[in-house]
Amino acid sequence: MTDSSEVNEFTQISDVIRRRHSVRVPFDPGHQPAEDELQSILEAARWAPTAHNMQNFEIIVVDDQATLAAIGRVRGGTSEAFVRENYAQLSFSEEELIRKGTGLIATMFPPSWRTPDGKSEEATDVEHGFLDETMRSCPVVLIVVYDTRERAPASEGDFLGIMSLGCVMQSMWLTAEALGIGMQIMSVFSAQHVEEELREILSIPDYIDIAFACRLGYPAVEPGRYLRVRREIQHFTHRNTFAAHGDD
Ligand SMILES: Cc1cc2nc3c(=O)[nH]c(=O)nc-3n(C[C@H](O)[C@H](O)[C@H](O)COP(=O)(O)O)c2cc1C
């Protein structure tokens, strides 16, 4: 890397990669991303790498108030399996989270999700709530869908197709971050009971499934401090053989 413009470009992209984060606070409903910014995020999806260049996605842009409200009335909720498996990877102190280097801190979740059996004396909020609570006043939601009749060539379970949808997600997310727009993935949109209701509201045919949805906007409140951890490079790299770690 000799050219100063290359160094500059590298610095910028690595900065955006480090800055990108999940924005889980409510958005300002009156502050919608500008149309050209939205187009930039869609352009990023357009140029995302996909297996066999199959471009196996369609994106439903929802910014109509009545449609957003109709989606908000869908009951989200969560499965017992989710609560159980989520609980298994929670950390109950910052020290524990830093030591593990993966996962999330328990306080990010509603009280019942912080117990092994998913039960709590405290008031239920998101856990049995409607999507409105998940969307939290967002002015625009992008719903990324794919055609289940197609798949990447010879890809068992369309593994390569699903990976491609992840590339679409990342391209959109980095672009949103670079534009200063907050983004949160909402996996609940692809839960079966939610997807069924969204099919009705958004006229999604039965051969099209929801990959993921994301809410976009500008935070209405100052996001609280949120500890984000990652493993050290040497903890996940293996030089030349899986038997050797990066620091061997
Ligand atoms: C496939 C996928 C699904 C995710 N689903 C959710 C979700 O439903 N709700 C949410 O708040 N974050 C969701 N996330 C965000 C992750 O929790 C988040 O990226 C991770 O904890 C790291 O935090 P960061 O995004 O702030 O770096 C999802 C991320 C990915 C890649």
The ligand as an ORCA input file, in Angstrom:
! r2SCAN-3c Opt
* xyz 0 1
  C     -28.240    -12.580     10.666
  C     -28.330    -11.549     11.775
  C     -29.497    -11.458     12.516
  C     -29.615    -10.483     13.524
  N     -30.811    -10.325     14.178
  C     -30.945     -9.321     15.058
  C     -32.205     -9.040     15.650
  O     -33.205     -9.713     15.412
  N     -32.297     -8.001     16.524
  C     -31.205     -7.226     16.822
  O     -31.332     -6.297     17.600
  N     -29.999     -7.461     16.273
  C     -29.856     -8.476     15.393
  N     -28.636     -8.702     14.813
  C     -27.490     -7.883     15.194
  C     -26.481     -8.637     16.056
  O     -27.015     -8.932     17.322
  C     -25.267     -7.729     16.155
  O     -24.738     -7.516     14.890
  C     -24.176     -8.311     17.054
  O     -24.646     -8.446     18.377
  C     -22.954     -7.413     17.078
  O     -23.302     -6.108     17.489
  P     -23.068     -4.845     16.552
  O     -23.985     -4.983     15.349
  O     -23.446     -3.645     17.361
  O     -21.634     -4.862     16.134
  C     -28.510     -9.650     13.808
  C     -27.333     -9.764     13.055
  C     -27.236    -10.682     12.051
  C     -25.982    -10.754     11.227
*
